[in-house]
Each structure stands twice: as structure tokens, then as C-alpha cells.
Amino acid sequence: MMQNIVAIILLPILAVAATGYVKVHNNCTFPIWINDVAPSVNQFDAWSEVAPSAWFTAAHSPIANEAGTTQKIGLQRGTNDILQLEVAINPTAGGTFHYDMSTIDGNPFNHVGKRLGCFPNWPKYAFQYCAPYETKFPCGKQVPGSFQVMSAPSGCGDIVLELCAYGP
């Protein structure tokens, strides 16, 4: 019984250690705003400005309360026109993470390239690249619940969304 309790406690910790953090890299020439949302967090006061070339690290784990974390990303503080980066680790599925670059509430970054995957190991592991103005799934408008699944093995590093990314 005690071994089961230890395993249940350690499993989420190991999943975070295997994947690192959820980050956003603002590779654009203009500032962006990010609202870091997770279960039981006051999402109305959590907006942070991210300068050009700067990085944002989510305060909450991608396994937060087994629900993951969401970064609401816009061009202005408090805007409703947002790109949502949703990431959740599945600690029982061998290191996979579920992600969504949801445009259901707007698409303020439609005009720039976006890349999501393991960083700094883009070439080693699968990643998603969305070219500017791309409208095909998973880069265009999605319906709720339309998540992608990627592998996040132990060498993954951080799970990063890069805005204004160049080429695949």
C-alpha cells in the first residue's frame, strides 16, 4: 500500500522533470501579453508583458491538478482576441503531452509563423510549425476538444511556443 502511495505522489513529479517547463518565446519585433491560467488561479490579474526577443515561463506545471496549463496570448493586456496555448501532460501515457494552439477566441498571430515542440531539441523530436496565414488544422480555427498529441520524452527539454518563428 505504501509503495502505491509513493508511486502516485512521484508520478506527476517525474512527468514534470521529463518535460521541463511550458514557455513562450516572443521572437517578434513587438511586445505581446500573456495571461497564465491554471486551475484555481485568478486569471484576471495574471497578465504579463513579454518584450521582443524575451521568454515567458508558465508559473504552473503542465500537469497542474491533472488539468494542465493555459497561456492566453494577445497583443494587448486584457484583450479577448487571444491565441490560447493549452498544454497537459499525461503522466500515465509514457511521456506524451496534449496541446492545442486554439484560435477559438481569436487569432491575433495569424500573420506570423508559430512553432511548438521540445526546445532546444526541435530537430530531434516532433514539432508543429504553422506558417503565416495557415488555416489548416491544427493551425487554423479549431473546435473545442481538438487536441494534438506529441511525444515528450526525457530529453525533450521545455515545451515551447515560438511566435514569429521562421521556417519549419
Secondary structure by P-SEA (a helix, b strand, c coil): caaaaaaaaaaaaaaaaaccbbbbbccccbbbbbbbbccccccccbbbbbcccbbbbbccccccccbbbbbbccccccccbbbbbbbbbcccccbbbbbbbccccccccccbbbbbccccccccbbbbbbcccccccccccccccbbbbbbbccccccbbbbcccccc
